[in-house]
Amino acid sequence: MKYIKISFLLLVSVALCLPWSSFAQESNLSPLGFEFGIDKKKAEKVIDSTGKRIVKDHKDHKEMQVLLMQGVIVDLPVDISGRDVMTELEFYDKKLLSTSLIFASADEAEKTQLETEFDQYFISQYGEPVERDSMLHFTTATWHTQDVMLVVHTNEKDHSIKIQYKYKPGLEDRFEDDMDYKRGTIKRDPAKEMFLEGDYSKPTGYDERYNIK
């Protein structure tokens, strides 16, 4: 009986350490191998240590930066061998806000199969989604936990699937920042935003010429 209890405890410990164990576990806030809240340089070190390649590094605006990495660094519950998949990292105010898997399917049949497999897996783990929505050729399914929101986006037009994990405290901070600007409780400095933090004063090719990232 004692050995049975020990074996059971070992199995539970292993299950909790798996990357795709229920992200309701507050100790696991890095479902795709990147811990929420880390800065961009630390994420780049993780990517480099796994031998993966960054295929895109761009800034949406002064507070949002996006890294796109070829492949994944965790085991997935669905067979993705031979599939085109990338990992996307979004940083807000220099902190990792969300991580995503992006699949580019060859056709509608492949997209539907992949979407169904992930949907069945997420339902088995977290129950039915709290929301399903569709508009034109886009569909979404959303699950919530205390600190993470999981959203599965599909695009019927280009047969793509995006599985996104959003860190709720980070989203709340971003929302509060936006509201502070709108309320005027944070004073804007247009000159600083335009010339120091923005790209408005830079000539075309400036960053590439001087190797600025």
C-alpha positions in Angstrom: 0.0 0.0 0.0 2.9 2.3 0.9 4.5 1.8 -2.5 1.2 2.5 -4.3 0.9 5.8 -2.5 4.5 6.7 -3.5 3.9 5.8 -7.1 0.7 7.9 -7.2 2.5 10.9 -5.8 5.3 10.5 -8.4 2.8 10.4 -11.2 1.0 13.5 -9.9 4.4 15.3 -9.7 5.3 14.4 -13.2 1.9 15.5 -14.6 2.1 18.9 -12.9 5.5 19.5 -14.5 4.3 18.9 -18.1 4.2 22.0 -20.2 0.6 21.4 -21.3 -0.7 20.4 -17.9 -3.7 22.5 -17.0 -2.7 26.1 -17.0 -5.1 26.6 -14.1 -2.1 25.6 -12.0 -0.8 29.0 -10.8 2.7 27.6 -10.6 2.8 27.1 -14.4 2.4 30.4 -16.2 4.6 29.6 -19.1 2.5 27.1 -21.2 4.7 27.5 -24.4 8.0 27.6 -22.5 8.2 31.3 -21.9 7.4 32.8 -18.4 5.0 35.6 -18.5 6.6 38.9 -17.4 10.1 38.2 -18.7 11.8 40.9 -20.8 12.6 40.5 -24.5 16.4 39.9 -23.9 15.6 36.9 -21.6 13.2 35.5 -24.1 15.8 35.8 -26.8 18.3 33.9 -24.6 15.7 31.1 -24.2 15.2 30.9 -28.0 19.0 30.9 -28.6 19.5 28.1 -26.0 17.1 25.9 -27.8 18.7 26.4 -31.2 15.5 28.0 -32.7 15.5 30.9 -35.1 13.8 34.3 -34.8 12.1 35.0 -38.1 10.6 38.4 -37.2 11.3 41.1 -34.7 9.2 44.2 -34.9 7.7 47.0 -32.9 4.0 47.7 -33.3 4.2 51.0 -31.4 6.3 52.4 -28.6 5.0 50.0 -25.9 4.4 46.8 -28.0 7.1 44.5 -29.4 6.6 41.2 -31.2 9.0 38.3 -31.7 8.2 35.4 -34.1 10.1 32.2 -33.6 10.2 29.2 -36.0 8.8 26.1 -34.4 8.0 25.4 -30.8 10.1 24.5 -27.7 7.5 22.4 -25.8 5.8 19.1 -26.5 2.2 19.6 -27.8 -0.8 17.3 -27.3 -1.4 17.1 -31.0 0.9 15.6 -33.7 2.4 18.5 -35.6 5.1 16.7 -37.6 5.4 18.2 -41.0 3.2 21.2 -40.2 4.2 24.8 -40.5 4.1 26.2 -37.0 5.6 29.3 -35.3 5.7 30.7 -31.8 4.8 34.4 -31.3 5.7 36.4 -28.3 4.1 39.8 -27.5 5.8 42.2 -25.1 4.1 45.2 -23.6 6.1 47.8 -21.6 9.1 45.4 -22.1 7.3 42.5 -20.3 5.9 39.3 -22.0 2.2 39.7 -22.2 1.1 36.8 -24.4 2.4 33.7 -26.2 0.9 32.1 -29.3 1.1 29.1 -31.6 0.5 30.0 -35.3 -0.3 27.3 -37.8 -0.4 27.8 -41.5 -2.4 24.9 -42.9 -2.2 23.8 -46.5 -5.9 23.7 -47.1 -9.3 23.7 -45.3 -9.2 19.9 -44.6 -5.9 20.2 -42.8 -7.0 23.3 -40.8 -10.3 21.6 -39.8 -8.5 18.5 -38.6 -6.0 20.5 -36.5 -8.7 22.7 -35.1 -10.8 19.7 -34.1 -7.9 18.0 -32.4 -7.0 21.1 -30.4 -10.6 21.8 -29.6 -11.2 18.3 -28.2 -8.0 18.5 -26.2 -8.9 21.9 -24.6 -12.5 20.7 -23.8 -11.1 17.6 -22.2 -8.8 19.7 -20.0 -10.8 22.9 -19.3 -14.4 22.1 -20.2 -16.5 23.9 -22.8 -15.3 27.3 -23.8 -16.9 30.3 -22.1 -17.5 31.8 -25.6 -17.6 30.9 -29.2 -17.9 33.6 -31.8 -17.7 33.9 -35.6 -17.6 36.8 -38.0 -17.1 36.6 -41.8 -14.3 34.0 -42.2 -13.0 34.3 -38.6 -14.0 32.1 -35.6 -12.8 32.2 -32.0 -13.2 30.0 -28.9 -12.2 31.3 -25.5 -11.4 29.7 -22.2 -10.6 31.5 -18.9 -8.7 30.7 -15.7 -7.7 33.0 -12.9 -4.7 34.5 -14.6 -4.7 33.2 -18.2 -7.1 33.6 -21.0 -6.8 31.0 -23.9 -8.2 32.1 -27.2 -8.2 29.9 -30.4 -8.5 32.0 -33.6 -9.2 30.4 -37.0 -9.2 32.0 -40.4 -11.3 30.2 -43.0 -9.8 32.3 -45.8 -6.1 31.5 -45.4 -6.6 28.3 -43.3 -4.6 29.6 -40.4 -5.0 28.8 -36.7 -3.7 30.9 -33.8 -3.7 29.6 -30.3 -3.0 32.4 -27.9 -2.3 32.5 -24.2 -2.9 36.0 -22.7 -1.7 36.9 -19.2 -4.6 38.7 -17.5 -2.6 40.9 -15.0 -0.6 42.2 -18.0 -3.7 42.9 -20.0 -5.2 44.8 -17.0 -2.0 46.9 -16.7 -2.1 47.7 -20.4 -5.8 48.7 -20.1 -5.1 50.9 -17.1 -2.3 52.6 -19.0 -4.5 53.3 -21.9 -7.3 54.7 -19.7 -4.8 56.9 -17.8 -3.8 58.5 -21.1 -7.4 59.0 -22.1 -8.3 60.4 -18.7 -5.3 62.7 -18.8 -3.9 61.4 -15.5 -0.6 60.6 -17.3 0.8 63.6 -19.0 1.8 63.0 -22.6 5.0 64.4 -24.0 4.4 64.6 -27.8 8.0 65.6 -28.6 9.4 62.7 -26.6 6.9 60.2 -28.1 7.6 61.4 -31.6 11.4 61.9 -31.7 12.8 59.8 -28.8 10.4 56.8 -28.6 8.8 56.8 -32.0 10.2 56.4 -35.5 8.8 59.7 -37.0 12.2 61.5 -37.2 14.1 58.6 -38.6 14.9 58.4 -42.3 14.1 55.3 -44.2 16.6 52.5 -43.5 18.1 54.3 -40.5 17.7 51.3 -38.1 19.1 48.8 -40.6 22.1 51.0 -41.5 23.1 51.5 -37.9 22.0 48.0 -36.7 19.4 49.4 -34.2 16.9 46.9 -32.8 
